[in-house]
Amino acid sequence: MTQSQRVAVIGGGIAGASAAYYLAISEAFDEVILLEAEKQLAQHTTGRSAAVLTENYGAGPIRPLTSASLDFLHNPPAELVEGPLLDRRGMMTIATEPDSYELFERQLEAGKSSRHEIVEIDIDTAAERAPHIKLSPAHRAIWEEHSHDIDVAGLHQAFVRGLRSSGGRIATSTRVDAAMASGDQWTLETTAGVHQVDVVVNAAGAWGDVVAARAGIAPVGLEPKRRTAFMVNSPFPNSGRFPFVAEVHHHWYTRPDGTQFMCSPADEVPSDPCDAKPEEIDIALAIELINTDTKLEIRSVQSSWAGLRTFTADRAMVIGPEPDQPNFIWCVGQGGTGIQTSPGAGQLVADLTTSGAPGSAFDDTGLDLQALLPDRLRN
Ligand SMILES: Cc1cc2nc3c(=O)[nH]c(=O)nc-3n(C[C@H](O)[C@H](O)[C@H](O)COP(=O)(O)OP(=O)(O)OC[C@H]3O[C@@H](n4cnc5c(N)ncnc54)[C@H](O)[C@@H]3O)c2cc1C
């Protein structure tokens, strides 16, 4: 890699904050600056997630990235956090009709190779653990003991604190509108002035291909997809510790949150990059499905939101240098796992930027770097 002195990370969501943090603590740069278009960090997808860590989720390089993230998530540096980032919550996946059994069994089988095996539980046990679900003898339930709620704000804040305490800078209200390469340098034109840097990290979420185009770099085919979520009051007095429950086809999922439940139709509606808003029809359809399968008896919604989960064609991320412009590093396509993989993804960005190869955090994770590099997505 080059003897670079200054690096700019574009995008202040969880991907950009984690990358900037790990670049700052690598001490390979004289200056690390995080550039965010909005007035506040984490305003887009990062602030709109379901906040769940499940090690059995995602294919290809996602699981190695999650594995490489567990140490930070379980044991974050004490000076960066005000409390634990994780809170254990069991996860249940239910099949509500015989038509779903095949998919159910595939999920069960896939979970057998996991570090924490997932198991089928009988319906009486399922009903005891999830009293808010309508369960009958025809239903089947998978139980995953080792999933967690993530304190997303605490995690993002930990990266921000770590970045600042390592001398990094943050510039909000700073949208990158153009990036020009000249020799080993990049000139970034932003809404708040010009930055000269040696390395650019593209962590712009749904706008990842837009930022690449502004740098004269071919897109990787990012597909932002809207997902809706909403809060409803719980009719149960003690539902706070009930499990996260998902229908096996992902027609819906719910997670308790204090005296409420977060609900989602688990939708994936293609969208342009934007400030996503929920559609009433998606919420209405979700309420119908959730009222059929649960005892939540939803009649009104307390609040709702939507966020863009941004995917590549193979639903793995893009992390690594652009082949013809090695000082342009991608960190996009986080899809539905960008929070739980953020320590690993940030570490990998720093490793690839400073030494060109994954570091020791990826030993024994089975990471296949080729499955993350941008060129795999281009013909
Ligand atoms: C409903 C929902 C549920 C989810 N549940 C989970 C979950 O349980 N677990 C999990 O791990 N993940 C989950 N996710 C996914 C997770 O939220 C995302 O993968 C993650 O937040 C993506 O982070 P990001 O930093 O890439 O994107 P963002 O948070 O969107 O950040 C990108 C940033 O780049 C900025 N930007 C764009 N263009 C420019 C520019 N030109 N100049 C400067 N800045 C720019 C944007 O303003 C934005 O702040 C969920 C997502 C949704 C919507």
The ligand as a MOL file (V3000), in Angstrom:
LIG
                    3D

  0  0  0     0  0            999 V3000
M  V30 BEGIN CTAB
M  V30 COUNTS 53 58 0 0 0
M  V30 BEGIN ATOM
M  V30 1 C -35.7880 -1.9440 9.2720 0
M  V30 2 C -34.3210 -2.3510 9.2560 0
M  V30 3 C -33.8970 -3.3720 10.1110 0
M  V30 4 C -32.5370 -3.7150 10.1720 0
M  V30 5 N -32.1490 -4.6170 11.1140 0
M  V30 6 C -30.8270 -4.9030 11.2600 0
M  V30 7 C -30.3990 -5.7630 12.2940 0
M  V30 8 O -31.2030 -6.2490 13.0950 0
M  V30 9 N -29.0620 -6.0490 12.4100 0
M  V30 10 C -28.1410 -5.5050 11.5330 0
M  V30 11 O -26.9510 -5.7940 11.6750 0
M  V30 12 N -28.5320 -4.6630 10.5440 0
M  V30 13 C -29.8400 -4.3590 10.3900 0
M  V30 14 N -30.2600 -3.5090 9.3940 0
M  V30 15 C -29.2660 -3.0710 8.4030 0
M  V30 16 C -28.3830 -1.9640 8.9210 0
M  V30 17 O -29.1700 -0.9490 9.5130 0
M  V30 18 C -27.5680 -1.4140 7.7250 0
M  V30 19 O -26.8570 -2.4880 7.1160 0
M  V30 20 C -26.5440 -0.3660 8.1710 0
M  V30 21 O -27.1410 0.6010 8.9900 0
M  V30 22 C -25.9230 0.3110 6.9530 0
M  V30 23 O -25.0360 1.2930 7.4310 0
M  V30 24 P -24.3060 2.2820 6.4440 0
M  V30 25 O -23.3770 3.0780 7.2550 0
M  V30 26 O -23.7790 1.5080 5.2890 0
M  V30 27 O -25.4710 3.1930 5.8250 0
M  V30 28 P -26.1210 4.5440 6.3830 0
M  V30 29 O -26.4260 4.4450 7.8270 0
M  V30 30 O -27.2640 4.8640 5.4840 0
M  V30 31 O -24.9650 5.6030 6.2280 0
M  V30 32 C -24.5600 6.1030 4.9660 0
M  V30 33 C -24.2870 7.5710 5.1560 0
M  V30 34 O -23.6250 8.0920 4.0070 0
M  V30 35 C -24.0270 9.4470 3.8970 0
M  V30 36 N -23.7200 9.9220 2.5350 0
M  V30 37 C -24.2790 9.4940 1.3710 0
M  V30 38 N -23.7510 10.1730 0.3220 0
M  V30 39 C -22.8300 11.0230 0.8270 0
M  V30 40 C -21.9410 11.9870 0.2590 0
M  V30 41 N -21.9160 12.2160 -1.0740 0
M  V30 42 N -21.1400 12.7070 1.0820 0
M  V30 43 C -21.1550 12.4970 2.4270 0
M  V30 44 N -21.9880 11.5970 3.0220 0
M  V30 45 C -22.7990 10.8620 2.2500 0
M  V30 46 C -25.5060 9.3950 4.2000 0
M  V30 47 O -26.0300 10.6590 4.5470 0
M  V30 48 C -25.5460 8.3930 5.3410 0
M  V30 49 O -25.5030 9.0240 6.6100 0
M  V30 50 C -31.5980 -3.1010 9.3080 0
M  V30 51 C -32.0290 -2.0930 8.4360 0
M  V30 52 C -33.3680 -1.7110 8.4260 0
M  V30 53 C -33.8010 -0.5950 7.5160 0
M  V30 END ATOM
M  V30 BEGIN BOND
M  V30 1 1 1 2
M  V30 2 1 2 3
M  V30 3 2 2 52
M  V30 4 2 3 4
M  V30 5 1 4 5
M  V30 6 1 4 50
M  V30 7 2 5 6
M  V30 8 1 6 7
M  V30 9 1 6 13
M  V30 10 2 7 8
M  V30 11 1 7 9
M  V30 12 1 9 10
M  V30 13 2 10 11
M  V30 14 1 10 12
M  V30 15 2 12 13
M  V30 16 1 13 14
M  V30 17 1 14 15
M  V30 18 1 14 50
M  V30 19 1 15 16
M  V30 20 1 16 17
M  V30 21 1 16 18
M  V30 22 1 18 19
M  V30 23 1 18 20
M  V30 24 1 20 21
M  V30 25 1 20 22
M  V30 26 1 22 23
M  V30 27 1 23 24
M  V30 28 2 24 25
M  V30 29 1 24 26
M  V30 30 1 24 27
M  V30 31 1 27 28
M  V30 32 2 28 29
M  V30 33 1 28 30
M  V30 34 1 28 31
M  V30 35 1 31 32
M  V30 36 1 32 33
M  V30 37 1 33 34
M  V30 38 1 33 48
M  V30 39 1 34 35
M  V30 40 1 35 36
M  V30 41 1 35 46
M  V30 42 1 36 37
M  V30 43 1 36 45
M  V30 44 2 37 38
M  V30 45 1 38 39
M  V30 46 1 39 40
M  V30 47 2 39 45
M  V30 48 1 40 41
M  V30 49 2 40 42
M  V30 50 1 42 43
M  V30 51 2 43 44
M  V30 52 1 44 45
M  V30 53 1 46 47
M  V30 54 1 46 48
M  V30 55 1 48 49
M  V30 56 2 50 51
M  V30 57 1 51 52
M  V30 58 1 52 53
M  V30 END BOND
M  V30 END CTAB
M  END
